[in-house]
Amino acid sequence: MRLAHNALEEAWNDAAQTLLDVGGKLYAAARLVGRDPVSLMKLDIPEQGENFGSWRWSELADRGRQHRTRDLLSM
């Protein structure tokens, strides 16, 4: 059961990273079209495992700054 638990924690964190990647693009696109991504500021995804942190909207903002218009349009 512990092995299953650890595997599920890892799967959770991987899924959270995928969500954060999409969220960063959404954050960037919102800025580029002149919208305030205020709804994303409520984000709080707890990290599972040995770390007791969480990912918040600032993570999206950081990831959003990495995307240019060309990156978003190529989707």
PASEBA-1860 file (N, C-alpha, C; in nm, 3 decimals):
! residues 75
1> MRLAHNAL> 0.082/-0.117/0.000/0.000/0.000/0.000/0.088/0.126/0.000 ~ 0.199/0.120/0.070/0.289/0.236/0.069/0.346/0.263/-0.070 ~ 0.376/0.158/-0.140/0.427/0.174/-0.277/0.320/0.239/-0.365 ~ 0.196/0.193/-0.351/0.086/0.254/-0.427/0.070/0.401/-0.389 ~ 0.079/0.429/-0.262/0.067/0.567/-0.214/0.176/0.655/-0.274 ~ 0.299/0.607/-0.272/0.411/0.684/-0.328/0.393/0.705/-0.478 ~ 0.347/0.602/-0.548/0.325/0.615/-0.691/0.215/0.716/-0.720 ~ 0.111/0.718/-0.638/0.003/0.815/-0.657/0.049/0.958/-0.626
9> EEAWNDAA> 0.134/0.973/-0.527/0.190/1.107/-0.500/0.269/1.157/-0.619 ~ 0.349/1.069/-0.677/0.429/1.105/-0.793/0.339/1.139/-0.912 ~ 0.234/1.061/-0.932/0.140/1.088/-1.041/0.070/1.222/-1.019 ~ 0.035/1.251/-0.895/-0.028/1.380/-0.861/0.064/1.496/-0.899 ~ 0.189/1.487/-0.857/0.284/1.595/-0.885/0.309/1.611/-1.035 ~ 0.313/1.500/-1.108/0.329/1.508/-1.254/0.208/1.575/-1.318 ~ 0.089/1.538/-1.273/-0.033/1.600/-1.326/-0.038/1.748/-1.291 ~ 0.008/1.783/-1.172/0.011/1.924/-1.132/0.105/2.003/-1.221
17> QTLLDVGG> 0.218/1.945/-1.257/0.313/2.013/-1.345/0.251/2.035/-1.484 ~ 0.177/1.937/-1.532/0.109/1.952/-1.661/0.007/2.065/-1.653 ~ -0.070/2.068/-1.545/-0.167/2.175/-1.524/-0.098/2.311/-1.517 ~ 0.014/2.318/-1.451/0.089/2.444/-1.441/0.143/2.488/-1.577 ~ 0.183/2.392/-1.660/0.231/2.427/-1.795/0.118/2.490/-1.877 ~ 0.000/2.429/-1.873/-0.115/2.484/-1.944/-0.156/2.618/-1.882 ~ -0.154/2.624/-1.751/-0.189/2.748/-1.681/-0.095/2.863/-1.715 ~ 0.032/2.834/-1.731/0.128/2.938/-1.770/0.095/2.993/-1.908
25> KLYAAARL> 0.058/2.906/-1.998/0.018/2.951/-2.132/-0.111/3.031/-2.127 ~ -0.206/2.987/-2.045/-0.331/3.060/-2.028/-0.306/3.198/-1.968 ~ -0.218/3.205/-1.871/-0.181/3.332/-1.810/-0.120/3.427/-1.913 ~ -0.029/3.373/-1.994/0.035/3.455/-2.098/-0.065/3.502/-2.201 ~ -0.153/3.412/-2.244/-0.254/3.449/-2.344/-0.348/3.555/-2.289 ~ -0.387/3.542/-2.164/-0.476/3.641/-2.102/-0.412/3.779/-2.102 ~ -0.284/3.784/-2.069/-0.214/3.913/-2.071/-0.207/3.971/-2.210 ~ -0.182/3.886/-2.310/-0.166/3.934/-2.447/-0.296/3.985/-2.509
33> VGRDPVSL> -0.410/3.936/-2.462/-0.538/3.986/-2.514/-0.598/4.093/-2.424 ~ -0.522/4.137/-2.325/-0.566/4.246/-2.240/-0.662/4.207/-2.129 ~ -0.664/4.081/-2.093/-0.748/4.036/-1.982/-0.664/4.019/-1.857 ~ -0.726/4.044/-1.746/-0.660/4.026/-1.617/-0.684/3.883/-1.571 ~ -0.579/3.804/-1.556/-0.597/3.664/-1.517/-0.627/3.649/-1.367 ~ -0.719/3.730/-1.317/-0.747/3.733/-1.174/-0.801/3.600/-1.122 ~ -0.875/3.526/-1.203/-0.930/3.398/-1.156/-0.819/3.297/-1.124 ~ -0.704/3.313/-1.188/-0.594/3.221/-1.162/-0.522/3.252/-1.031
41> MKLDIPEQ> -0.548/3.367/-0.974/-0.480/3.406/-0.850/-0.528/3.325/-0.730 ~ -0.633/3.248/-0.747/-0.683/3.163/-0.639/-0.613/3.027/-0.638 ~ -0.525/3.004/-0.733/-0.460/2.874/-0.747/-0.379/2.837/-0.624 ~ -0.399/2.717/-0.577/-0.319/2.662/-0.468/-0.323/2.510/-0.481 ~ -0.217/2.454/-0.540/-0.210/2.310/-0.562/-0.106/2.253/-0.465 ~ -0.149/2.170/-0.370/-0.053/2.116/-0.274/0.039/2.012/-0.340 ~ 0.166/2.024/-0.308/0.263/1.926/-0.357/0.260/1.807/-0.263 ~ 0.264/1.689/-0.319/0.259/1.567/-0.239/0.399/1.511/-0.221
49> GENFGSWR> 0.416/1.431/-0.120/0.545/1.367/-0.094/0.616/1.434/0.021 ~ 0.747/1.436/0.014/0.828/1.488/0.123/0.823/1.639/0.135 ~ 0.790/1.707/0.025/0.782/1.853/0.029/0.642/1.894/0.074 ~ 0.635/1.996/0.156/0.506/2.040/0.207/0.466/2.176/0.151 ~ 0.514/2.204/0.033/0.483/2.331/-0.030/0.361/2.319/-0.119 ~ 0.335/2.425/-0.191/0.227/2.421/-0.289/0.262/2.516/-0.402 ~ 0.198/2.492/-0.514/0.217/2.577/-0.630/0.105/2.680/-0.630 ~ 0.140/2.805/-0.649/0.042/2.914/-0.646/0.046/2.991/-0.777
57> WSELADRG> -0.036/3.095/-0.785/-0.050/3.170/-0.910/0.083/3.231/-0.954 ~ 0.173/3.258/-0.861/0.302/3.316/-0.900/0.380/3.219/-0.990 ~ 0.358/3.090/-0.970/0.421/2.989/-1.057/0.368/3.005/-1.200 ~ 0.238/3.032/-1.213/0.180/3.053/-1.346/0.237/3.180/-1.408 ~ 0.250/3.284/-1.329/0.305/3.410/-1.380/0.448/3.389/-1.429 ~ 0.527/3.315/-1.353/0.664/3.287/-1.394/0.667/3.208/-1.525 ~ 0.583/3.108/-1.534/0.579/3.028/-1.656/0.521/3.108/-1.772 ~ 0.425/3.194/-1.742/0.362/3.276/-1.846/0.460/3.371/-1.912
65> RQHRTRDL> 0.555/3.419/-1.837/0.655/3.512/-1.893/0.748/3.445/-1.993 ~ 0.749/3.314/-1.994/0.836/3.239/-2.085/0.776/3.225/-2.225 ~ 0.647/3.254/-2.239/0.578/3.231/-2.366/0.560/3.361/-2.443 ~ 0.592/3.352/-2.571/0.571/3.466/-2.661/0.446/3.441/-2.743 ~ 0.403/3.542/-2.813/0.284/3.532/-2.896/0.298/3.416/-2.995 ~ 0.412/3.403/-3.056/0.436/3.297/-3.154/0.417/3.159/-3.092 ~ 0.464/3.143/-2.967/0.448/3.015/-2.898/0.301/2.980/-2.879 ~ 0.224/3.079/-2.841/0.082/3.056/-2.813/0.003/3.032/-2.940
73> LSM> 0.037/3.102/-3.046/-0.035/3.084/-3.172/-0.003/2.951/-3.239 ~ 0.110/2.893/-3.206/0.148/2.766/-3.268/0.072/2.648/-3.207 ~ -0.004/2.675/-3.105/-0.082/2.567/-3.042/-0.191/2.527/-3.136
END
